C-alpha cells in the first residue's frame, strides 16, 4: 500500500546501515542457545547468576506450593482487584532487607523508569541525568515534560557545576544515574553522588540498579549495598528480570514517595498487575538472594579474566568493571561480521549498534553468567584470537 511507502523506505535505510533488527527464532537449553540447527553458548543473556536454568531452585519453589500454586493472572490493576497478599509480602520483605521504609513493585524496569520520573516531576523540577543512562530513563525524562540536562558520563565535577548553577532556580532537582551501565559495564561512584546530593536541600538521587541487583553486595542487594549508601538514595530502582531470573521491577524509598507514586504513577495505576505466581517466584528467589555468594564470586572471577584477555589480545581500553564486557570495534559492518563468525564457532554473541550506543562505538557485548565455566570463557578467548589473526 502506498501509505506504507515511508515505513518501507525507512527500513531499507536501516538495512543499508546494517542496523536492521529482526526477532530471532531460538530455543534454550541451560546456558546454551539452539538456533538455525546450531548449538551456541549464550553470551547475550542477562541471567547473571545462572538462576534461570537452576532446576533444583525451580523444584524447591514448586514443592513449597504443591498443588496450591498462586493464580496465573491478577486480572486487574493493583488499585482495583489485582493486589494479592504475596505483593505486600514481597514489598515488606524487600523494605526490611534494604533497611528502608517501603518498597513498591512494577511490571518491568521500563514501566518503572517511564513512570516514576513523570509522576514526581512538575514545572518546578529539573532532571539531571548521566549522558549514558538507559533508553527507558530517557523516555521517562521526556514524558516528565520538565526541564532536563545531561552531565558527561560519570563526570561528577560537571554534575557539581550544574547543581551549583541551577539549585536556586528549581524547587527540586532529581539526579538520575545507573549504577552498572548496561553497554560499557562500568560503575557509578554512588558515594560521590551522595556527597554531592547532601550539599543541597532540594536534590534527590535516583539510581537504577537493573544490572547490579543480585550481582553486587554482601547479600546481593546491589552496588548501593557494596558502596554502603542504600539509605542515602531517595529512589533505588531495580529489576527482577536479570540476575533474579524473574519478571518485574521495584523501587525502595521512603513511605511518602511510595504513597505519592501509588496516587500519581500512570503505568502503575493503569496496568494489570503481574501474575501472583510470578510475584511468588520473585519472593522465593529474593529470600534466597543472600545464599548466592558463590555464584557472585565465580561471576566476578570469570568477568575479570575476560576483561583482561580482551585488553591483552586487542590492546584496547576496557571501560567495564562488571560482567558486561564490551569489545568495541566501532564500525557497524565489522561488528556484524564478527558476531556472525562467533555464532558460526558456537558463541551466541550479538552486535550492538547505534542508536543503542553512540555512533562509532559499535561493539560485541559479552554478557557473562555464573553458570558458565572457565573452559567456556577460555574457549571464547581462543576463538577471538583465531578470528583476529
C-alpha atoms as a printed R data frame, in Angstrom:
    type eleno elety resid chain resno      x       y      z
1   ATOM     1    CA   UNK     A     1  0.000   0.000  0.000
2   ATOM     2    CA   UNK     A     2  1.253   3.474 -0.894
3   ATOM     3    CA   UNK     A     3  0.584   4.751  2.608
4   ATOM     4    CA   UNK     A     4  3.274   2.321  3.863
5   ATOM     5    CA   UNK     A     5  5.995   3.593  1.495
6   ATOM     6    CA   UNK     A     6  7.506   5.805  4.178
7   ATOM     7    CA   UNK     A     7  7.982   2.847  6.503
8   ATOM     8    CA   UNK     A     8  9.436   0.659  3.753
9   ATOM     9    CA   UNK     A     9 11.950   3.378  2.865
10  ATOM    10    CA   UNK     A    10 12.988   3.780  6.489
11  ATOM    11    CA   UNK     A    11 13.515   0.027  6.820
12  ATOM    12    CA   UNK     A    12 15.552  -0.017  3.617
13  ATOM    13    CA   UNK     A    13 17.768   2.690  5.099
14  ATOM    14    CA   UNK     A    14 18.308   0.619  8.225
15  ATOM    15    CA   UNK     A    15 19.342  -2.365  6.104
16  ATOM    16    CA   UNK     A    16 21.866  -0.243  4.211
17  ATOM    17    CA   UNK     A    17 23.369   0.924  7.520
18  ATOM    18    CA   UNK     A    18 23.490  -2.622  8.967
19  ATOM    19    CA   UNK     A    19 21.064  -1.511 11.681
20  ATOM    20    CA   UNK     A    20 18.029  -3.590 10.658
21  ATOM    21    CA   UNK     A    21 16.743  -5.709 13.535
22  ATOM    22    CA   UNK     A    22 14.731  -8.929 13.493
23  ATOM    23    CA   UNK     A    23 13.280 -11.118 16.210
24  ATOM    24    CA   UNK     A    24 15.402 -14.285 16.446
25  ATOM    25    CA   UNK     A    25 13.889 -17.762 16.395
26  ATOM    26    CA   UNK     A    26 15.704 -19.802 19.026
27  ATOM    27    CA   UNK     A    27 15.249 -22.271 21.854
28  ATOM    28    CA   UNK     A    28 17.037 -22.504 25.201
29  ATOM    29    CA   UNK     A    29 18.722 -25.403 26.928
30  ATOM    30    CA   UNK     A    30 20.548 -24.367 30.071
31  ATOM    31    CA   UNK     A    31 23.333 -21.950 29.200
32  ATOM    32    CA   UNK     A    32 23.079 -22.834 25.513
33  ATOM    33    CA   UNK     A    33 21.012 -21.466 22.631
34  ATOM    34    CA   UNK     A    34 19.756 -23.545 19.701
35  ATOM    35    CA   UNK     A    35 19.344 -21.503 16.516
36  ATOM    36    CA   UNK     A    36 19.293 -22.500 12.850
37  ATOM    37    CA   UNK     A    37 20.397 -26.026 13.705
38  ATOM    38    CA   UNK     A    38 23.424 -24.829 15.702
39  ATOM    39    CA   UNK     A    39 24.087 -25.043 19.443
40  ATOM    40    CA   UNK     A    40 25.785 -21.966 20.887
41  ATOM    41    CA   UNK     A    41 26.907 -20.801 24.308
42  ATOM    42    CA   UNK     A    42 24.539 -17.978 25.261
43  ATOM    43    CA   UNK     A    43 26.706 -14.900 25.810
44  ATOM    44    CA   UNK     A    44 23.902 -12.371 25.365
45  ATOM    45    CA   UNK     A    45 21.658 -13.134 28.345
46  ATOM    46    CA   UNK     A    46 21.132 -11.062 31.479
47  ATOM    47    CA   UNK     A    47 20.806 -14.217 33.609
48  ATOM    48    CA   UNK     A    48 23.894 -13.143 35.550
49  ATOM    49    CA   UNK     A    49 23.637 -15.651 38.411
50  ATOM    50    CA   UNK     A    50 22.515 -18.552 36.223
51  ATOM    51    CA   UNK     A    51 19.310 -18.933 38.242
52  ATOM    52    CA   UNK     A    52 17.008 -19.201 35.231
53  ATOM    53    CA   UNK     A    53 18.493 -22.610 34.468
54  ATOM    54    CA   UNK     A    54 18.607 -23.891 38.056
55  ATOM    55    CA   UNK     A    55 16.231 -26.874 38.103
56  ATOM    56    CA   UNK     A    56 16.764 -27.512 41.833
57  ATOM    57    CA   UNK     A    57 15.624 -23.995 42.715
58  ATOM    58    CA   UNK     A    58 12.595 -24.303 40.470
59  ATOM    59    CA   UNK     A    59 11.624 -27.612 42.047
60  ATOM    60    CA   UNK     A    60 12.092 -26.238 45.563
61  ATOM    61    CA   UNK     A    61  9.720 -23.397 44.691
62  ATOM    62    CA   UNK     A    62  7.099 -25.762 43.274
63  ATOM    63    CA   UNK     A    63  7.400 -28.067 46.292
64  ATOM    64    CA   UNK     A    64  6.680 -25.105 48.552
65  ATOM    65    CA   UNK     A    65  3.239 -24.712 46.958
66  ATOM    66    CA   UNK     A    66  2.492 -28.293 45.828
67  ATOM    67    CA   UNK     A    67 -0.875 -28.157 44.032
68  ATOM    68    CA   UNK     A    68 -1.823 -24.803 45.583
69  ATOM    69    CA   UNK     A    69  0.061 -22.606 43.117
70  ATOM    70    CA   UNK     A    70 -0.767 -18.889 43.159
71  ATOM    71    CA   UNK     A    71 -3.022 -17.562 40.436
72  ATOM    72    CA   UNK     A    72 -1.684 -17.278 36.895
73  ATOM    73    CA   UNK     A    73 -3.178 -13.807 36.471
74  ATOM    74    CA   UNK     A    74 -4.066 -10.820 38.592
75  ATOM    75    CA   UNK     A    75 -6.811  -9.838 36.106
76  ATOM    76    CA   UNK     A    76 -6.684  -6.219 37.219
77  ATOM    77    CA   UNK     A    77 -4.542  -3.303 38.273
78  ATOM    78    CA   UNK     A    78 -3.461  -3.302 41.901
79  ATOM    79    CA   UNK     A    79 -5.674  -0.338 42.711
80  ATOM    80    CA   UNK     A    80 -8.756  -2.330 41.665
81  ATOM    81    CA   UNK     A    81 -8.772  -6.072 42.449
82  ATOM    82    CA   UNK     A    82 -5.267  -7.029 41.309
83  ATOM    83    CA   UNK     A    83 -3.416  -6.723 44.613
84  ATOM    84    CA   UNK     A    84 -2.798 -10.104 46.271
85  ATOM    85    CA   UNK     A    85 -1.176 -10.784 49.674
86  ATOM    86    CA   UNK     A    86  2.036 -12.001 48.017
87  ATOM    87    CA   UNK     A    87  2.630  -8.486 46.622
88  ATOM    88    CA   UNK     A    88  2.536  -6.929 50.089
89  ATOM    89    CA   UNK     A    89  4.675  -9.761 51.441
90  ATOM    90    CA   UNK     A    90  7.392  -9.176 48.822
91  ATOM    91    CA   UNK     A    91  7.339  -5.407 49.334
92  ATOM    92    CA   UNK     A    92  7.697  -5.862 53.096
93  ATOM    93    CA   UNK     A    93 10.485  -8.419 52.636
94  ATOM    94    CA   UNK     A    94 12.379  -6.036 50.354
95  ATOM    95    CA   UNK     A    95 11.893  -2.947 52.510
96  ATOM    96    CA   UNK     A    96 13.248  -4.860 55.505
97  ATOM    97    CA   UNK     A    97 16.192  -6.249 53.537
98  ATOM    98    CA   UNK     A    98 17.181  -2.813 52.286
99  ATOM    99    CA   UNK     A    99 16.529  -1.181 55.659
100 ATOM   100    CA   UNK     A   100 14.087   1.317 54.151
101 ATOM   101    CA   UNK     A   101 10.533   2.351 54.958
102 ATOM   102    CA   UNK     A   102  8.897   0.884 51.881
103 ATOM   103    CA   UNK     A   103  9.150  -0.824 48.516
104 ATOM   104    CA   UNK     A   104  6.812  -0.799 45.524
105 ATOM   105    CA   UNK     A   105  6.554  -3.337 42.680
106 ATOM   106    CA   UNK     A   106  6.186  -2.641 38.955
107 ATOM   107    CA   UNK     A   107  5.611  -4.771 35.871
108 ATOM   108    CA   UNK     A   108  9.072  -4.126 34.391
109 ATOM   109    CA   UNK     A   109 12.101  -1.898 34.648
110 ATOM   110    CA   UNK     A   110 10.797   0.007 31.646
111 ATOM   111    CA   UNK     A   111  7.489   0.634 33.433
112 ATOM   112    CA   UNK     A   112  9.395   1.882 36.470
113 ATOM   113    CA   UNK     A   113 11.594   4.277 34.533
114 ATOM   114    CA   UNK     A   114  8.844   5.742 32.360
115 ATOM   115    CA   UNK     A   115  6.522   6.097 35.340
116 ATOM   116    CA   UNK     A   116  8.414   7.296 38.393
117 ATOM   117    CA   UNK     A   117 10.003  10.411 36.913
118 ATOM   118    CA   UNK     A   118  6.828  11.755 35.244
119 ATOM   119    CA   UNK     A   119  4.914  11.154 38.493
120 ATOM   120    CA   UNK     A   120  7.410  13.087 40.635
121 ATOM   121    CA   UNK     A   121  8.336  15.904 38.264
122 ATOM   122    CA   UNK     A   122  6.500  19.126 37.527
123 ATOM   123    CA   UNK     A   123  7.349  22.514 36.019
124 ATOM   124    CA   UNK     A   124  9.394  23.341 39.129
125 ATOM   125    CA   UNK     A   125 11.583  20.247 38.680
126 ATOM   126    CA   UNK     A   126 14.910  19.857 36.898
127 ATOM   127    CA   UNK     A   127 16.130  16.378 35.996
128 ATOM   128    CA   UNK     A   128 19.889  15.988 35.548
129 ATOM   129    CA   UNK     A   129 20.863  12.635 34.046
130 ATOM   130    CA   UNK     A   130 24.107  10.894 33.221
131 ATOM   131    CA   UNK     A   131 24.756  11.059 29.478
132 ATOM   132    CA   UNK     A   132 24.667   7.247 29.131
133 ATOM   133    CA   UNK     A   133 21.535   6.317 31.072
134 ATOM   134    CA   UNK     A   134 19.282   3.678 29.558
135 ATOM   135    CA   UNK     A   135 16.707   4.471 26.868
136 ATOM   136    CA   UNK     A   136 13.876   3.802 29.336
137 ATOM   137    CA   UNK     A   137 15.160   6.600 31.576
138 ATOM   138    CA   UNK     A   138 15.430   8.945 28.599
139 ATOM   139    CA   UNK     A   139 11.815   8.129 27.725
140 ATOM   140    CA   UNK     A   140 10.793   8.755 31.335
141 ATOM   141    CA   UNK     A   141 12.521  12.143 31.273
142 ATOM   142    CA   UNK     A   142 10.744  13.070 28.052
143 ATOM   143    CA   UNK     A   143  7.384  12.060 29.489
144 ATOM   144    CA   UNK     A   144  8.070  14.157 32.586
145 ATOM   145    CA   UNK     A   145  7.870  17.274 30.378
146 ATOM   146    CA   UNK     A   146 10.097  19.237 32.720
147 ATOM   147    CA   UNK     A   147 13.458  20.897 32.221
148 ATOM   148    CA   UNK     A   148 16.341  18.460 31.991
149 ATOM   149    CA   UNK     A   149 20.078  18.470 31.445
150 ATOM   150    CA   UNK     A   150 22.644  15.713 30.926
151 ATOM   151    CA   UNK     A   151 26.033  15.607 32.596
152 ATOM   152    CA   UNK     A   152 29.051  13.996 30.974
153 ATOM   153    CA   UNK     A   153 29.252  10.298 31.737
154 ATOM   154    CA   UNK     A   154 30.420   9.724 35.334
155 ATOM   155    CA   UNK     A   155 31.811  13.282 35.351
156 ATOM   156    CA   UNK     A   156 30.786  14.468 38.799
157 ATOM   157    CA   UNK     A   157 32.671  17.750 38.504
158 ATOM   158    CA   UNK     A   158 30.390  18.566 35.581
159 ATOM   159    CA   UNK     A   159 27.352  17.499 37.618
160 ATOM   160    CA   UNK     A   160 28.507  19.688 40.525
161 ATOM   161    CA   UNK     A   161 28.733  22.700 38.204
162 ATOM   162    CA   UNK     A   162 25.157  22.122 37.063
163 ATOM   163    CA   UNK     A   163 23.831  21.702 40.603
164 ATOM   164    CA   UNK     A   164 25.573  24.834 41.904
165 ATOM   165    CA   UNK     A   165 24.282  26.836 38.952
166 ATOM   166    CA   UNK     A   166 20.686  25.560 38.971
167 ATOM   167    CA   UNK     A   167 19.733  24.643 42.538
168 ATOM   168    CA   UNK     A   168 18.198  28.031 43.322
169 ATOM   169    CA   UNK     A   169 16.170  28.084 40.101
170 ATOM   170    CA   UNK     A   170 14.100  24.960 40.779
171 ATOM   171    CA   UNK     A   171 12.053  23.681 43.700
172 ATOM   172    CA   UNK     A   172 13.705  20.264 43.303
173 ATOM   173    CA   UNK     A   173 16.376  18.604 41.204
174 ATOM   174    CA   UNK     A   174 16.416  14.862 40.520
175 ATOM   175    CA   UNK     A   175 19.831  13.413 39.659
176 ATOM   176    CA   UNK     A   176 19.485  10.219 37.610
177 ATOM   177    CA   UNK     A   177 22.097   7.518 37.033
178 ATOM   178    CA   UNK     A   178 22.560   3.816 36.583
179 ATOM   179    CA   UNK     A   179 24.872   2.010 38.982
180 ATOM   180    CA   UNK     A   180 26.173  -0.517 36.444
181 ATOM   181    CA   UNK     A   181 25.893   0.899 32.935
182 ATOM   182    CA   UNK     A   182 24.337  -1.552 30.531
183 ATOM   183    CA   UNK     A   183 26.508  -1.021 27.459
184 ATOM   184    CA   UNK     A   184 30.000  -0.238 28.804
185 ATOM   185    CA   UNK     A   185 29.682  -2.272 32.008
186 ATOM   186    CA   UNK     A   186 31.324   0.488 34.052
187 ATOM   187    CA   UNK     A   187 30.223   1.616 37.513
188 ATOM   188    CA   UNK     A   188 28.952   4.816 39.072
189 ATOM   189    CA   UNK     A   189 30.538   6.196 42.230
190 ATOM   190    CA   UNK     A   190 27.367   6.303 44.297
191 ATOM   191    CA   UNK     A   191 29.089   7.671 47.379
192 ATOM   192    CA   UNK     A   192 30.360  10.647 45.425
193 ATOM   193    CA   UNK     A   193 26.837  11.252 44.155
194 ATOM   194    CA   UNK     A   194 25.527  11.088 47.716
195 ATOM   195    CA   UNK     A   195 28.122  13.632 48.863
196 ATOM   196    CA   UNK     A   196 27.051  15.963 46.061
197 ATOM   197    CA   UNK     A   197 23.366  15.494 46.871
198 ATOM   198    CA   UNK     A   198 23.899  16.303 50.535
199 ATOM   199    CA   UNK     A   199 25.268  19.735 49.665
200 ATOM   200    CA   UNK     A   200 21.763  20.828 48.634
201 ATOM   201    CA   UNK     A   201 18.431  20.558 50.407
202 ATOM   202    CA   UNK     A   202 16.401  20.240 47.204
203 ATOM   203    CA   UNK     A   203 18.300  17.479 45.352
204 ATOM   204    CA   UNK     A   204 17.043  13.887 45.104
205 ATOM   205    CA   UNK     A   205 19.029  10.893 43.851
206 ATOM   206    CA   UNK     A   206 17.527   8.260 41.526
207 ATOM   207    CA   UNK     A   207 19.694   5.165 40.934
208 ATOM   208    CA   UNK     A   208 18.807   2.337 38.547
209 ATOM   209    CA   UNK     A   209 20.377  -0.907 39.804
210 ATOM   210    CA   UNK     A   210 18.993  -3.107 36.997
211 ATOM   211    CA   UNK     A   211 22.371  -4.677 36.218
212 ATOM   212    CA   UNK     A   212 23.646  -4.668 39.818
213 ATOM   213    CA   UNK     A   213 20.899  -6.252 41.915
214 ATOM   214    CA   UNK     A   214 21.886  -9.819 42.719
215 ATOM   215    CA   UNK     A   215 25.442  -9.347 41.456
216 ATOM   216    CA   UNK     A   216 26.932  -6.918 43.994
217 ATOM   217    CA   UNK     A   217 26.849  -6.558 47.755
218 ATOM   218    CA   UNK     A   218 27.355  -8.982 50.626
219 ATOM   219    CA   UNK     A   219 23.787 -10.268 50.306
220 ATOM   220    CA   UNK     A   220 23.258  -9.332 46.657
221 ATOM   221    CA   UNK     A   221 21.362  -6.089 47.179
222 ATOM   222    CA   UNK     A   222 23.393  -4.263 44.553
223 ATOM   223    CA   UNK     A   223 26.145  -1.709 44.177
224 ATOM   224    CA   UNK     A   224 24.489   0.597 46.713
225 ATOM   225    CA   UNK     A   225 24.956  -2.145 49.302
226 ATOM   226    CA   UNK     A   226 28.557  -2.727 48.255
227 ATOM   227    CA   UNK     A   227 29.283   1.010 48.467
228 ATOM   228    CA   UNK     A   228 27.277   1.243 51.724
229 ATOM   229    CA   UNK     A   229 24.951   4.081 50.781
230 ATOM   230    CA   UNK     A   230 21.495   2.485 50.426
231 ATOM   231    CA   UNK     A   231 19.866   4.779 52.990
232 ATOM   232    CA   UNK     A   232 21.095   7.919 51.222
233 ATOM   233    CA   UNK     A   233 19.483   7.166 47.843
234 ATOM   234    CA   UNK     A   234 15.981   8.589 47.510
235 ATOM   235    CA   UNK     A   235 14.801   6.216 44.779
236 ATOM   236    CA   UNK     A   236 16.651   2.923 44.458
237 ATOM   237    CA   UNK     A   237 15.233   1.133 41.420
238 ATOM   238    CA   UNK     A   238 15.948  -2.355 40.127
239 ATOM   239    CA   UNK     A   239 14.588  -5.187 38.054
240 ATOM   240    CA   UNK     A   240 13.824  -8.844 38.720
241 ATOM   241    CA   UNK     A   241 14.280  -9.813 35.058
242 ATOM   242    CA   UNK     A   242 18.059 -10.123 35.032
243 ATOM   243    CA   UNK     A   243 20.118 -11.684 37.847
244 ATOM   244    CA   UNK     A   244 16.921 -12.574 39.740
245 ATOM   245    CA   UNK     A   245 15.615 -14.673 36.830
246 ATOM   246    CA   UNK     A   246 12.030 -13.473 37.120
247 ATOM   247    CA   UNK     A   247  9.955 -10.552 35.839
248 ATOM   248    CA   UNK     A   248  9.060  -7.145 37.210
249 ATOM   249    CA   UNK     A   249 10.814  -4.287 38.970
250 ATOM   250    CA   UNK     A   250 10.839  -2.337 42.207
251 ATOM   251    CA   UNK     A   251 11.714   0.886 43.921
252 ATOM   252    CA   UNK     A   252 12.783   1.139 47.560
253 ATOM   253    CA   UNK     A   253 12.167   4.551 49.082
254 ATOM   254    CA   UNK     A   254 10.536   6.473 51.920
255 ATOM   255    CA   UNK     A   255  6.842   5.834 52.558
256 ATOM   256    CA   UNK     A   256  5.808   9.301 51.409
257 ATOM   257    CA   UNK     A   257  7.282   8.644 47.954
258 ATOM   258    CA   UNK     A   258  5.588   5.246 47.705
259 ATOM   259    CA   UNK     A   259  2.228   6.787 48.617
260 ATOM   260    CA   UNK     A   260  2.768   9.540 46.055
261 ATOM   261    CA   UNK     A   261  3.608   7.048 43.304
262 ATOM   262    CA   UNK     A   262  0.545   4.928 44.101
263 ATOM   263    CA   UNK     A   263 -1.550   8.039 43.554
264 ATOM   264    CA   UNK     A   264  0.282   9.572 40.598
265 ATOM   265    CA   UNK     A   265  2.207   6.959 38.604
266 ATOM   266    CA   UNK     A   266  0.240   6.140 35.476
267 ATOM   267    CA   UNK     A   267  1.975   2.860 34.447
268 ATOM   268    CA   UNK     A   268  1.211   1.530 37.936
269 ATOM   269    CA   UNK     A   269 -2.351   2.810 38.140
270 ATOM   270    CA   UNK     A   270 -3.434   1.745 34.653
271 ATOM   271    CA   UNK     A   271 -1.577  -1.586 34.157
272 ATOM   272    CA   UNK     A   272 -2.794  -5.058 35.005
273 ATOM   273    CA   UNK     A   273 -0.542  -6.264 37.819
274 ATOM   274    CA   UNK     A   274  1.951  -9.075 37.398
275 ATOM   275    CA   UNK     A   275  0.595 -12.613 37.905
276 ATOM   276    CA   UNK     A   276  0.707 -13.682 41.585
277 ATOM   277    CA   UNK     A   277  2.609 -16.824 40.523
278 ATOM   278    CA   UNK     A   278  5.359 -14.638 39.091
279 ATOM   279    CA   UNK     A   279  5.498 -12.478 42.217
280 ATOM   280    CA   UNK     A   280  5.674 -15.604 44.391
281 ATOM   281    CA   UNK     A   281  8.653 -16.869 42.356
282 ATOM   282    CA   UNK     A   282 10.356 -13.483 42.806
283 ATOM   283    CA   UNK     A   283  9.645 -13.640 46.552
284 ATOM   284    CA   UNK     A   284 11.217 -17.108 46.712
285 ATOM   285    CA   UNK     A   285 14.351 -16.003 44.863
286 ATOM   286    CA   UNK     A   286 14.734 -12.776 46.826
287 ATOM   287    CA   UNK     A   287 14.548 -14.725 50.090
288 ATOM   288    CA   UNK     A   288 17.401 -16.883 48.825
289 ATOM   289    CA   UNK     A   289 19.469 -13.999 47.423
290 ATOM   290    CA   UNK     A   290 21.949 -13.939 50.349
291 ATOM   291    CA   UNK     A   291 22.830 -17.591 49.656
292 ATOM   292    CA   UNK     A   292 24.159 -16.981 46.134
293 ATOM   293    CA   UNK     A   293 27.546 -15.602 47.202
294 ATOM   294    CA   UNK     A   294 29.404 -18.446 45.476
295 ATOM   295    CA   UNK     A   295 27.735 -17.553 42.176
296 ATOM   296    CA   UNK     A   296 28.623 -13.879 42.660
297 ATOM   297    CA   UNK     A   297 32.262 -14.723 43.348
298 ATOM   298    CA   UNK     A   298 32.538 -17.067 40.363
299 ATOM   299    CA   UNK     A   299 30.929 -14.471 38.090
300 ATOM   300    CA   UNK     A   300 33.379 -11.813 39.262
301 ATOM   301    CA   UNK     A   301 36.337 -14.108 38.526
302 ATOM   302    CA   UNK     A   302 35.068 -15.003 35.042
303 ATOM   303    CA   UNK     A   303 34.443 -11.355 34.251
304 ATOM   304    CA   UNK     A   304 37.859 -10.224 35.425
305 ATOM   305    CA   UNK     A   305 39.531 -12.891 33.296
306 ATOM   306    CA   UNK     A   306 37.624 -11.994 30.104
307 ATOM   307    CA   UNK     A   307 38.266  -8.271 30.535
308 ATOM   308    CA   UNK     A   308 41.999  -8.879 30.948
309 ATOM   309    CA   UNK     A   309 42.157 -11.152 27.907
310 ATOM   310    CA   UNK     A   310 40.364  -8.705 25.595
311 ATOM   311    CA   UNK     A   311 42.783  -5.954 26.642
312 ATOM   312    CA   UNK     A   312 45.721  -8.319 26.071
313 ATOM   313    CA   UNK     A   313 44.536  -9.514 22.669
314 ATOM   314    CA   UNK     A   314 43.433  -6.228 21.148
315 ATOM   315    CA   UNK     A   315 45.314  -3.552 23.116
316 ATOM   316    CA   UNK     A   316 42.065  -1.658 23.717
317 ATOM   317    CA   UNK     A   317 40.784   0.437 26.578
318 ATOM   318    CA   UNK     A   318 38.370  -1.586 28.692
319 ATOM   319    CA   UNK     A   319 35.615   0.530 30.284
320 ATOM   320    CA   UNK     A   320 33.962  -2.392 32.040
321 ATOM   321    CA   UNK     A   321 34.297  -3.284 35.706
322 ATOM   322    CA   UNK     A   322 31.475  -5.823 35.638
323 ATOM   323    CA   UNK     A   323 30.135  -8.963 33.974
324 ATOM   324    CA   UNK     A   324 29.081  -6.845 30.976
325 ATOM   325    CA   UNK     A   325 32.242  -6.937 28.852
326 ATOM   326    CA   UNK     A   326 32.223  -4.927 25.606
327 ATOM   327    CA   UNK     A   327 34.645  -5.426 22.739
328 ATOM   328    CA   UNK     A   328 34.292  -2.098 20.910
329 ATOM   329    CA   UNK     A   329 35.097  -2.293 17.192
330 ATOM   330    CA   UNK     A   330 33.465   0.986 16.094
331 ATOM   331    CA   UNK     A   331 32.387   0.033 12.573
332 ATOM   332    CA   UNK     A   332 28.903  -1.435 12.093
333 ATOM   333    CA   UNK     A   333 29.837  -3.852  9.308
334 ATOM   334    CA   UNK     A   334 32.887  -5.244 11.100
335 ATOM   335    CA   UNK     A   335 30.836  -5.707 14.264
336 ATOM   336    CA   UNK     A   336 28.062  -7.591 12.483
337 ATOM   337    CA   UNK     A   337 30.618  -9.746 10.658
338 ATOM   338    CA   UNK     A   338 32.453 -10.676 13.863
339 ATOM   339    CA   UNK     A   339 29.185 -11.550 15.610
340 ATOM   340    CA   UNK     A   340 28.266 -13.850 12.717
341 ATOM   341    CA   UNK     A   341 31.694 -15.515 12.840
342 ATOM   342    CA   UNK     A   342 31.415 -16.068 16.585
343 ATOM   343    CA   UNK     A   343 27.998 -17.641 16.142
344 ATOM   344    CA   UNK     A   344 29.416 -19.972 13.500
345 ATOM   345    CA   UNK     A   345 32.021 -21.026 16.065
346 ATOM   346    CA   UNK     A   346 29.378 -21.750 18.715
347 ATOM   347    CA   UNK     A   347 29.135 -18.473 20.677
348 ATOM   348    CA   UNK     A   348 25.805 -16.626 20.636
349 ATOM   349    CA   UNK     A   349 27.153 -13.071 20.674
350 ATOM   350    CA   UNK     A   350 25.211 -10.150 19.264
351 ATOM   351    CA   UNK     A   351 26.285  -6.884 17.636
352 ATOM   352    CA   UNK     A   352 25.254  -3.726 19.495
353 ATOM   353    CA   UNK     A   353 24.960  -0.760 17.167
354 ATOM   354    CA   UNK     A   354 23.556   2.786 17.053
355 ATOM   355    CA   UNK     A   355 21.150   4.065 18.198
356 ATOM   356    CA   UNK     A   356 21.576   1.730 21.193
357 ATOM   357    CA   UNK     A   357 25.154   3.021 21.519
358 ATOM   358    CA   UNK     A   358 26.724   6.236 20.167
359 ATOM   359    CA   UNK     A   359 27.861   6.429 16.557
360 ATOM   360    CA   UNK     A   360 31.295   4.913 16.035
361 ATOM   361    CA   UNK     A   361 31.122   2.649 19.105
362 ATOM   362    CA   UNK     A   362 29.501  -0.500 17.727
363 ATOM   363    CA   UNK     A   363 30.564  -3.455 19.804
364 ATOM   364    CA   UNK     A   364 30.134  -7.096 20.705
365 ATOM   365    CA   UNK     A   365 28.664  -7.105 24.187
366 ATOM   366    CA   UNK     A   366 29.669 -10.234 26.084
367 ATOM   367    CA   UNK     A   367 27.276 -10.862 28.949
368 ATOM   368    CA   UNK     A   368 28.610 -13.450 31.377
369 ATOM   369    CA   UNK     A   369 26.676 -15.761 33.673
370 ATOM   370    CA   UNK     A   370 27.648 -17.671 36.794
371 ATOM   371    CA   UNK     A   371 26.642 -20.975 35.197
372 ATOM   372    CA   UNK     A   372 29.468 -20.601 32.664
373 ATOM   373    CA   UNK     A   373 32.777 -22.343 33.288
374 ATOM   374    CA   UNK     A   374 36.333 -21.109 32.846
375 ATOM   375    CA   UNK     A   375 36.604 -23.562 29.949
376 ATOM   376    CA   UNK     A   376 33.654 -21.793 28.300
377 ATOM   377    CA   UNK     A   377 35.340 -18.408 28.566
378 ATOM   378    CA   UNK     A   378 38.837 -19.589 27.618
379 ATOM   379    CA   UNK     A   379 37.263 -21.190 24.536
380 ATOM   380    CA   UNK     A   380 35.769 -17.824 23.589
381 ATOM   381    CA   UNK     A   381 39.134 -16.111 24.089
382 ATOM   382    CA   UNK     A   382 40.820 -18.664 21.846
383 ATOM   383    CA   UNK     A   383 38.165 -18.165 19.185
384 ATOM   384    CA   UNK     A   384 38.610 -14.371 19.284
385 ATOM   385    CA   UNK     A   385 42.355 -14.816 18.944
386 ATOM   386    CA   UNK     A   386 41.946 -17.043 15.869
387 ATOM   387    CA   UNK     A   387 39.460 -14.695 14.229
388 ATOM   388    CA   UNK     A   388 41.733 -11.695 14.733
389 ATOM   389    CA   UNK     A   389 44.861 -13.431 13.445
